[in-house]
Amino acid sequence: MSAPTSPSSEAPDATLDLPTVEEELWSAPEDAESERFRPSRAGWFARGALWAVLAWFVLAFPVNFLSPFTLGVSDVSAASEAAIFAIVGLSLNVLLGYAGQISLGHQAFVGIGAFTSAYVVVNLDLAFWFAVAVASTLGLVQAAVLGAISLRLTGLYFALVTLAFGSFAQQTIFAIPKLTGGEGGKEAPRPALFDSDYRYYFLCLAFLAVVLFLDWRLTRSKAGRALMALRENPRVASSYGINVKAYTLIAFAVSGLFAGLAGALMAHHDEVIVAQKFGFNLALLFVLMTVVGGLRSRSGVVIGSAFFALLGSGHLLELLEPLTTNVFRFSLHDFLTGTIGLPIEFVALVVGPILLLLTITKYPGGIGQQIAPIREWMLGHRFDIHAGKVKEVEVDDVRA
Amino acid sequence: MSVLEIDDVSIHFGGVKALQHIALRVGEWEIVGIIGPNGAGKTTLFNCITGFYTPTSGTVRYRGKDISNLPVHARTALGLGRTFQNVGLVKNGTVLENLRTAQHLQVGYEPVSGILGAPSTFSEERRVTERAGQILELMNLEDIAHERVTDLPYGMQKRAEIAAVLATDPDVLLLDEPGSGMGPEEADELGDLLLTLRKDFALTIVMIDHHVPLVTRISDYVYCLNFGEVLAEGAPDAVRNHPEVVRAYLGEETV
């Protein structure tokens, strides 16, 4: 039967939304496939081997366990930062990816979490765990307040409000010396058990695992489905009985919770947290890493965030240095910092936009799209080079 | 008692009087047809009933309760299920996902327990999938359960949309041009389907359609709208042959 396309005279919806891979959220539920592909024994072995390498890379390599390489303390510290950035990326993914709301003030969410946690530990002399809980809760509350504003403003106007919120927080809240310690920064000691950088790394990983779990359940439950529906078409969502406003607020709350948590971890990671850190640059970096990572793709966002964290701290270049100098007889590090004269902390802000451009124009699914074939294969599916390919979607407004 | 009672509803957009003093009654288990030329205000009336628009004046009552100021989702919760003129589905999702999403109000856990991954949510999710499967089977749509809505032909999308509305567990089905783009045979099938659904789900149906033969065949009562006013109402055949209705459709010069 031939298919006349649905009549749509209206202009496409102007929400801030990028077309991306949907596979992780809209994939068929567990028991859906009747004739399932089962990998052979060798197939399972190969998959297991790759999982083992991945586990080694995340769990053992940074802490010099079962590893031919020797990394310094600063390297494991950078790895912790990568894990923290991944939490921030997932936080932004909830807003940008699921709810379709942009935040250009996410550095303030994280910053407020950071200073809250430091304040609770230092000034109130309370336990680290309690401080993390307070920071997360405060993150949730302030995000929900901002969310309430988003119900009145949409798209670009809301983006401007978040931008203003970010600079406002920087100029006012982060300028209170009692809270932020002024120029010198605020102390944020770690609990005794996690004082070593190696242990702190595993603490960050554990929190990242919790966030990944919550995010997974979010997308596989009622709330996630509601968000998917309301992002694409609020009118259809509400006629399905979804309270669009309430669920938008839930998205903000979850995002704020993750951001507050990431902030607390960041404060105690740095041990002395300075207000200057939370400038607009950071907000931009957060958006870059999330979009380049691939909206709505958990694995993509985690990799993208870690990539930008390591790029920003210079560790990625250092890691690549042996490879580039030995194989290509070319030092990327010297090229960027010497020949071009680009300070290492700005590399991410130069590389980022280039990758962003590439993502928006050619690979809207970001890193998540690139790794989809391997991810699907590792999860026990048949290898398919086209897995995660972005499907063209015509989002036409329902005429209500 | 009427299920749906529209009392003196008017809505103005600036100077445009889209609806003027509309009165409409829908009884239990009735099928009520709404016909009228393009721009007569039929969809606007639906939007007033389902809550997308708030009438400038007048009231909308559901089983005697004034629902004029309730938001859309609350009216869905009361039992108003609605389809859209150009397919009200989440088009990025599969048919199955749409049916799962449409069961939003029947999902027996709070959003927070879902996010926290409480054990009961897993079994509840399975139940939601099962229920979606049942509805798909009933509508003969099992084969396309895993197809993305955009990839489906228009007629299938229309059918899937009815399935999704059924998943919201409605008492009243408000169908906005369910027969658009269908030939006479398909329209006939649609008519049979609606009659079956009314019986199986104990539904009251209000439908807008241009297929006058379809509307007259299955409706118990028909309203004809023109320029935002009720032009004629009554038994299907009476409305069909009403001189004003004939004139509205064919113009003044009719013989």
Interface residues (C-beta under 8 A of the other chain):
Chain A: M1 S2 A3 P4 T5 S6 P7 S8 E22 W26 A28 P29 D31 A32 F213 L214 W216 R217 L218 R220 S221 K222 A223 G224 R225 A226 M228 A229 E232 N233 R235 V236 A237 S238 S239 Y240 G241 I242 N243 V244 Y247 I250 V254 K391 V393 E394 V395 D396 V398 R399 A400
Chain B: T43 N47 T50 G51 F52 P71 V72 H73 T76 A77 G81 R82 F84 Q85 N86 V87 G88 L89 V90 K91 N92 G93 T94 L96 E97 R100 T101 A102 H104 L105 V107 Y109 P111 G114 I115 L116 G117 T121 E125 R126 T129 A145 H146 R148 T150 L152 P153 Y154 G155 Q157 A164 T168 G181
